[in-house]
Amino acid sequence: MRVIDKEKLKRRFSRNIKNYDKYANVQKRMGDILVDYIKNDRSHIKNILEIGCGTGYVTQRLINYFPDAQITAVDIAPGMIEYVKSIIQCDRVNFICEDIEEMKLKDKFDLIISNATFQWFNNLEKTTNQLIELLDKNGILCFSTFGENTFKELNEAFSKAKDMLKINESISPGQSFYSLNQLQDICNNIITTNNVNDMEISSLESYEYEYFNCCIDFLYSIKKIGANNSQKDGNITPPDFIEKVIEIYDKDYLENDRVVATYHTLYFYIKYKDM
């Protein structure tokens, strides 16, 4: 089972604040899709919890779309919170630096929203269940995350390199992601287990593609948003293996003189049926 090293995660996101917005183009598009889906429900939304506020891209959209709402914006990285507090100065937003998986919240929320953060949870089912319990009547939980086909080119390049170099031990480019069906099953199980018969789940998936001059530029972009491997007890990858991966990537995933990187994006909306 994959385990995210939260201390490593905090450090990586904190030290890459200045680069994040420059390289997080897919995450911004995910945030746009996530907010656009629920912005028409603004009339009853007065209390919002945002999980993984980062540099405040979604936070600012929430401020604009829900002018009467109080917003609690949480992020695990101290550097992120310090930065976002310096650029968003709004009396309606309370920024908190904490791990949502460890927080004990007592307030109820009309909207709980999280963009590109659920993939960092170590216990997604337990945490999602706790978040649903924080919803007020007619509340909405919505989140985006990455799906199993994210970085499929890199995963394939790793597999090819292992075969070529005759490596038997497990070497992975990073964490694995859930499929749409797996996440649907998790959410359905939570609702069934808690006998919440008046809630419904809707979901969608899409693909985003980014293009780079070479594999090294792609790997650099991941590093500059702090999203590189943050698993505990990760294997140390030999330099010659990485060189082979880069060689394969640059050769096999070239499109119009640029290499492609796939982002498989998933969106979930859990809300009461009578809304």
C-alpha positions as a Markdown table, in Angstrom:
| # | Residue | x | y | z |
|---|---|---|---|---|
| 1 | Met | 0.0 | 0.0 | 0.0 |
| 2 | Arg | 1.3 | 3.4 | -0.9 |
| 3 | Val | 2.1 | 5.7 | 2.0 |
| 4 | Ile | 2.7 | 9.4 | 1.4 |
| 5 | Asp | 5.4 | 11.0 | 3.6 |
| 6 | Lys | 3.6 | 14.1 | 4.7 |
| 7 | Glu | 6.7 | 15.8 | 6.0 |
| 8 | Lys | 8.4 | 15.4 | 2.7 |
| 9 | Leu | 5.2 | 16.7 | 1.0 |
| 10 | Lys | 5.2 | 19.8 | 3.2 |
| 11 | Arg | 8.8 | 20.6 | 2.4 |
| 12 | Arg | 8.5 | 20.1 | -1.4 |
| 13 | Phe | 5.4 | 22.2 | -1.8 |
| 14 | Ser | 6.7 | 24.9 | 0.6 |
| 15 | Arg | 10.0 | 25.4 | -1.3 |
| 16 | Asn | 8.3 | 25.5 | -4.8 |
| 17 | Ile | 5.8 | 28.2 | -4.1 |
| 18 | Lys | 7.2 | 30.7 | -6.6 |
| 19 | Asn | 7.3 | 28.2 | -9.4 |
| 20 | Tyr | 3.9 | 26.6 | -8.7 |
| 21 | Asp | 1.6 | 28.9 | -10.7 |
| 22 | Lys | 4.0 | 28.9 | -13.7 |
| 23 | Tyr | 4.0 | 25.2 | -14.1 |
| 24 | Ala | 0.6 | 24.1 | -12.6 |
| 25 | Asn | -1.4 | 24.7 | -15.8 |
| 26 | Val | -3.3 | 21.4 | -15.6 |
| 27 | Gln | -4.2 | 22.0 | -12.0 |
| 28 | Lys | -5.6 | 25.4 | -12.9 |
| 29 | Arg | -7.8 | 23.9 | -15.6 |
| 30 | Met | -9.0 | 21.3 | -13.1 |
| 31 | Gly | -9.9 | 24.0 | -10.7 |
| 32 | Asp | -11.9 | 25.9 | -13.3 |
| 33 | Ile | -13.9 | 22.7 | -14.2 |
| 34 | Leu | -14.5 | 22.0 | -10.5 |
| 35 | Val | -15.8 | 25.4 | -9.6 |
| 36 | Asp | -17.8 | 25.9 | -12.8 |
| 37 | Tyr | -19.9 | 22.8 | -12.0 |
| 38 | Ile | -21.2 | 24.2 | -8.7 |
| 39 | Lys | -21.2 | 28.0 | -9.1 |
| 40 | Asn | -24.9 | 28.0 | -9.9 |
| 41 | Asp | -25.6 | 26.6 | -6.5 |
| 42 | Arg | -24.4 | 29.8 | -4.9 |
| 43 | Ser | -27.7 | 30.9 | -3.3 |
| 44 | His | -27.5 | 28.5 | -0.3 |
| 45 | Ile | -23.7 | 28.3 | 0.1 |
| 46 | Lys | -22.7 | 30.4 | 3.1 |
| 47 | Asn | -19.9 | 28.4 | 4.7 |
| 48 | Ile | -17.1 | 26.8 | 2.6 |
| 49 | Leu | -14.2 | 24.5 | 3.4 |
| 50 | Glu | -11.4 | 24.4 | 0.8 |
| 51 | Ile | -8.9 | 21.6 | 1.1 |
| 52 | Gly | -5.4 | 22.1 | -0.4 |
| 53 | Cys | -5.8 | 25.8 | -1.2 |
| 54 | Gly | -2.2 | 26.1 | -2.4 |
| 55 | Thr | -1.4 | 29.5 | -3.9 |
| 56 | Gly | -5.1 | 30.5 | -3.9 |
| 57 | Tyr | -6.2 | 30.0 | -7.5 |
| 58 | Val | -9.5 | 28.2 | -6.5 |
| 59 | Thr | -9.8 | 30.3 | -3.3 |
| 60 | Gln | -10.0 | 33.5 | -5.4 |
| 61 | Arg | -12.7 | 32.0 | -7.6 |
| 62 | Leu | -14.7 | 31.0 | -4.5 |
| 63 | Ile | -14.4 | 34.6 | -3.2 |
| 64 | Asn | -15.7 | 35.9 | -6.5 |
| 65 | Tyr | -18.5 | 33.4 | -7.0 |
| 66 | Phe | -19.7 | 33.3 | -3.4 |
| 67 | Pro | -19.6 | 36.9 | -2.1 |
| 68 | Asp | -21.7 | 36.1 | 1.0 |
| 69 | Ala | -19.8 | 33.0 | 2.1 |
| 70 | Gln | -17.2 | 32.5 | 4.8 |
| 71 | Ile | -14.3 | 30.4 | 3.6 |
| 72 | Thr | -12.0 | 28.1 | 5.6 |
| 73 | Ala | -8.9 | 27.4 | 3.4 |
| 74 | Val | -6.6 | 24.6 | 4.5 |
| 75 | Asp | -3.2 | 23.6 | 3.2 |
| 76 | Ile | -0.6 | 21.2 | 4.6 |
| 77 | Ala | 2.4 | 23.2 | 3.5 |
| 78 | Pro | 3.5 | 26.2 | 5.8 |
| 79 | Gly | 5.1 | 27.9 | 2.8 |
| 80 | Met | 1.9 | 27.8 | 0.8 |
| 81 | Ile | -0.2 | 29.2 | 3.6 |
| 82 | Glu | 2.3 | 32.0 | 4.2 |
| 83 | Tyr | 2.4 | 32.9 | 0.5 |
| 84 | Val | -1.4 | 32.8 | -0.1 |
| 85 | Lys | -2.1 | 34.9 | 3.0 |
| 86 | Ser | 0.2 | 37.6 | 1.5 |
| 87 | Ile | -1.6 | 37.7 | -1.8 |
| 88 | Ile | -5.2 | 37.2 | -0.7 |
| 89 | Gln | -6.3 | 39.6 | 2.0 |
| 90 | Cys | -10.0 | 39.0 | 2.5 |
| 91 | Asp | -11.9 | 39.1 | 5.8 |
| 92 | Arg | -14.1 | 36.3 | 4.7 |
| 93 | Val | -11.2 | 33.8 | 4.4 |
| 94 | Asn | -9.5 | 32.0 | 7.3 |
| 95 | Phe | -6.3 | 30.3 | 6.2 |
| 96 | Ile | -5.2 | 27.3 | 8.3 |
| 97 | Cys | -2.0 | 25.3 | 7.9 |
| 98 | Glu | -2.8 | 21.7 | 8.8 |
| 99 | Asp | -3.2 | 18.2 | 7.4 |
| 100 | Ile | -6.9 | 17.7 | 6.7 |
| 101 | Glu | -6.5 | 14.0 | 7.6 |
| 102 | Glu | -5.5 | 15.0 | 11.1 |
| 103 | Met | -7.9 | 18.0 | 11.7 |
| 104 | Lys | -10.8 | 17.8 | 14.1 |
| 105 | Leu | -13.4 | 20.2 | 12.6 |
| 106 | Lys | -16.7 | 20.8 | 14.3 |
| 107 | Asp | -18.3 | 23.3 | 12.0 |
| 108 | Lys | -20.8 | 22.3 | 9.3 |
| 109 | Phe | -20.2 | 23.4 | 5.7 |
| 110 | Asp | -22.5 | 24.0 | 2.7 |
| 111 | Leu | -19.6 | 23.3 | 0.4 |
| 112 | Ile | -16.4 | 21.3 | 0.8 |
| 113 | Ile | -14.2 | 21.6 | -2.2 |
| 114 | Ser | -10.7 | 20.3 | -3.1 |
| 115 | Asn | -8.7 | 20.6 | -6.2 |
| 116 | Ala | -5.9 | 18.2 | -7.1 |
| 117 | Thr | -5.4 | 17.2 | -3.5 |
| 118 | Phe | -7.1 | 13.9 | -2.7 |
| 119 | Gln | -4.2 | 11.9 | -4.3 |
| 120 | Trp | -2.1 | 12.9 | -1.3 |
| 121 | Phe | -4.4 | 11.3 | 1.2 |
| 122 | Asn | -3.1 | 8.2 | 3.0 |
| 123 | Asn | -6.6 | 7.1 | 4.0 |
| 124 | Leu | -8.9 | 8.4 | 1.3 |
| 125 | Glu | -12.0 | 6.4 | 2.4 |
| 126 | Lys | -11.8 | 7.4 | 6.0 |
| 127 | Thr | -11.0 | 11.1 | 5.2 |
| 128 | Thr | -13.8 | 11.3 | 2.6 |
| 129 | Asn | -16.2 | 9.8 | 5.1 |
| 130 | Gln | -15.3 | 12.4 | 7.7 |
| 131 | Leu | -15.8 | 15.2 | 5.2 |
| 132 | Ile | -19.2 | 14.0 | 4.3 |
| 133 | Glu | -20.1 | 14.0 | 8.0 |
| 134 | Leu | -19.1 | 17.7 | 8.0 |
| 135 | Leu | -21.7 | 18.6 | 5.3 |
| 136 | Asp | -24.7 | 20.6 | 6.4 |
| 137 | Lys | -28.1 | 19.6 | 5.1 |
| 138 | Asn | -28.1 | 20.1 | 1.3 |
| 139 | Gly | -24.3 | 20.5 | 1.4 |
| 140 | Ile | -22.0 | 19.5 | -1.5 |
| 141 | Leu | -18.6 | 17.7 | -1.4 |
| 142 | Cys | -16.7 | 18.1 | -4.7 |
| 143 | Phe | -13.2 | 17.2 | -5.5 |
| 144 | Ser | -10.8 | 16.7 | -8.4 |
| 145 | Thr | -7.9 | 14.3 | -8.5 |
| 146 | Phe | -5.7 | 12.4 | -10.8 |
| 147 | Gly | -6.6 | 9.1 | -12.3 |
| 148 | Glu | -4.8 | 5.9 | -13.1 |
| 149 | Asn | -3.6 | 6.9 | -16.6 |
| 150 | Thr | -1.8 | 10.0 | -15.4 |
| 151 | Phe | 1.8 | 10.0 | -16.7 |
| 152 | Lys | 1.1 | 6.8 | -18.6 |
| 153 | Glu | 4.1 | 7.6 | -20.9 |
| 154 | Leu | 6.5 | 7.8 | -18.0 |
| 155 | Asn | 5.1 | 4.5 | -16.5 |
| 156 | Glu | 5.6 | 2.8 | -19.8 |
| 157 | Ala | 9.1 | 4.2 | -20.2 |
| 158 | Phe | 10.0 | 2.8 | -16.8 |
| 159 | Ser | 8.6 | -0.6 | -17.7 |
| 160 | Lys | 10.5 | -0.7 | -21.0 |
| 161 | Ala | 13.7 | 0.4 | -19.3 |
| 162 | Lys | 13.3 | -2.4 | -16.7 |
| 163 | Asp | 13.0 | -5.0 | -19.5 |
| 164 | Met | 16.0 | -3.6 | -21.5 |
| 165 | Leu | 18.2 | -3.6 | -18.4 |
| 166 | Lys | 16.8 | -6.9 | -17.1 |
| 167 | Ile | 15.8 | -5.4 | -13.7 |
| 168 | Asn | 13.5 | -7.6 | -11.6 |
| 169 | Glu | 13.0 | -5.5 | -8.5 |
| 170 | Ser | 10.2 | -3.0 | -8.3 |
| 171 | Ile | 11.0 | 0.4 | -9.6 |
| 172 | Ser | 8.3 | 3.0 | -9.9 |
| 173 | Pro | 8.2 | 6.6 | -11.1 |
| 174 | Gly | 5.9 | 7.5 | -8.2 |
| 175 | Gln | 2.6 | 6.9 | -6.6 |
| 176 | Ser | -0.2 | 5.0 | -8.3 |
| 177 | Phe | -3.6 | 6.6 | -8.7 |
| 178 | Tyr | -7.2 | 5.4 | -8.5 |
| 179 | Ser | -9.4 | 4.6 | -11.4 |
| 180 | Leu | -12.7 | 6.3 | -11.8 |
| 181 | Asn | -14.5 | 3.0 | -10.9 |
| 182 | Gln | -12.4 | 2.6 | -7.8 |
| 183 | Leu | -13.2 | 6.0 | -6.5 |
| 184 | Gln | -16.9 | 5.5 | -7.4 |
| 185 | Asp | -16.9 | 2.3 | -5.3 |
| 186 | Ile | -15.2 | 4.1 | -2.4 |
| 187 | Cys | -17.8 | 6.9 | -2.4 |
| 188 | Asn | -20.7 | 4.5 | -2.8 |
| 189 | Asn | -19.4 | 2.3 | 0.0 |
| 190 | Ile | -19.3 | 5.4 | 2.3 |
| 191 | Ile | -22.8 | 6.3 | 1.6 |
| 192 | Thr | -24.1 | 2.8 | 1.9 |
| 193 | Thr | -22.2 | 2.1 | 5.1 |
| 194 | Asn | -23.6 | 5.3 | 6.7 |
| 195 | Asn | -27.1 | 4.6 | 5.3 |
| 196 | Val | -27.2 | 8.1 | 3.7 |
| 197 | Asn | -29.9 | 7.3 | 1.3 |
| 198 | Asp | -30.7 | 10.9 | 0.3 |
| 199 | Met | -27.2 | 11.5 | -1.2 |
| 200 | Glu | -26.1 | 11.0 | -4.8 |
| 201 | Ile | -22.8 | 10.8 | -6.6 |
| 202 | Ser | -21.9 | 12.2 | -10.0 |
| 203 | Ser | -18.5 | 11.9 | -11.6 |
| 204 | Leu | -16.7 | 12.6 | -14.8 |
| 205 | Glu | -13.3 | 12.1 | -16.2 |
| 206 | Ser | -11.2 | 13.8 | -18.9 |
| 207 | Tyr | -7.7 | 13.9 | -20.3 |
| 208 | Glu | -5.3 | 16.8 | -20.4 |
| 209 | Tyr | -2.1 | 16.8 | -22.4 |
| 210 | Glu | 1.0 | 18.9 | -22.0 |
| 211 | Tyr | 4.0 | 19.0 | -24.4 |
| 212 | Phe | 7.6 | 19.6 | -23.6 |
| 213 | Asn | 10.8 | 19.9 | -25.6 |
| 214 | Cys | 12.2 | 16.7 | -23.9 |
| 215 | Cys | 11.6 | 14.3 | -21.1 |
| 216 | Ile | 14.0 | 16.3 | -18.8 |
| 217 | Asp | 11.8 | 19.4 | -19.2 |
| 218 | Phe | 8.7 | 17.3 | -18.3 |
| 219 | Leu | 10.4 | 15.9 | -15.1 |
| 220 | Tyr | 11.6 | 19.4 | -14.2 |
| 221 | Ser | 8.0 | 20.7 | -14.4 |
| 222 | Ile | 6.8 | 18.0 | -12.0 |
| 223 | Lys | 9.6 | 18.9 | -9.6 |
| 224 | Lys | 8.9 | 22.6 | -9.8 |
| 225 | Ile | 5.4 | 22.2 | -8.4 |
| 226 | Gly | 6.5 | 19.9 | -5.7 |
| 227 | Ala | 4.6 | 16.9 | -7.1 |
| 228 | Asn | 7.4 | 14.5 | -7.5 |
| 229 | Asn | 7.5 | 11.2 | -5.6 |
| 230 | Ser | 6.7 | 11.8 | -1.9 |
| 231 | Gln | 6.2 | 8.1 | -1.0 |
| 232 | Lys | 7.8 | 6.8 | 2.2 |
| 233 | Asp | 10.5 | 4.2 | 1.7 |
| 234 | Gly | 10.9 | 4.9 | -2.0 |
| 235 | Asn | 13.5 | 3.0 | -3.9 |
| 236 | Ile | 16.7 | 4.9 | -4.9 |
| 237 | Thr | 16.7 | 4.8 | -8.7 |
| 238 | Pro | 20.1 | 4.1 | -10.3 |
| 239 | Pro | 21.3 | 7.0 | -12.6 |
| 240 | Asp | 21.9 | 4.6 | -15.6 |
| 241 | Phe | 18.3 | 3.5 | -15.3 |
| 242 | Ile | 17.0 | 7.1 | -15.4 |
| 243 | Glu | 19.2 | 7.8 | -18.4 |
| 244 | Lys | 17.5 | 4.9 | -20.2 |
| 245 | Val | 14.0 | 6.0 | -19.2 |
| 246 | Ile | 14.8 | 9.5 | -20.6 |
| 247 | Glu | 16.2 | 8.0 | -23.8 |
| 248 | Ile | 13.1 | 5.9 | -24.3 |
| 249 | Tyr | 10.7 | 8.7 | -23.5 |
| 250 | Asp | 12.3 | 11.1 | -25.9 |
| 251 | Lys | 12.2 | 8.5 | -28.7 |
| 252 | Asp | 8.8 | 6.8 | -28.1 |
| 253 | Tyr | 6.6 | 9.7 | -27.0 |
| 254 | Leu | 7.5 | 12.3 | -29.6 |
| 255 | Glu | 4.7 | 14.2 | -31.3 |
| 256 | Asn | 5.5 | 17.0 | -33.7 |
| 257 | Asp | 9.0 | 17.4 | -32.3 |
| 258 | Arg | 7.8 | 17.6 | -28.7 |
| 259 | Val | 7.2 | 14.9 | -26.0 |
| 260 | Val | 3.7 | 14.4 | -24.6 |
| 261 | Ala | 2.6 | 13.9 | -21.0 |
| 262 | Thr | -0.9 | 12.6 | -20.2 |
| 263 | Tyr | -3.0 | 13.8 | -17.2 |
| 264 | His | -6.0 | 11.7 | -16.4 |
| 265 | Thr | -8.3 | 13.9 | -14.4 |
| 266 | Leu | -11.3 | 12.8 | -12.3 |
| 267 | Tyr | -14.1 | 14.9 | -10.8 |
| 268 | Phe | -16.6 | 13.9 | -8.1 |
| 269 | Tyr | -19.7 | 15.7 | -6.8 |
| 270 | Ile | -21.5 | 14.3 | -3.8 |
| 271 | Lys | -24.7 | 16.0 | -2.8 |
| 272 | Tyr | -28.2 | 15.6 | -1.5 |
| 273 | Lys | -30.8 | 14.4 | -4.1 |
| 274 | Asp | -33.4 | 17.0 | -3.4 |
| 275 | Met | -31.1 | 19.9 | -4.4 |
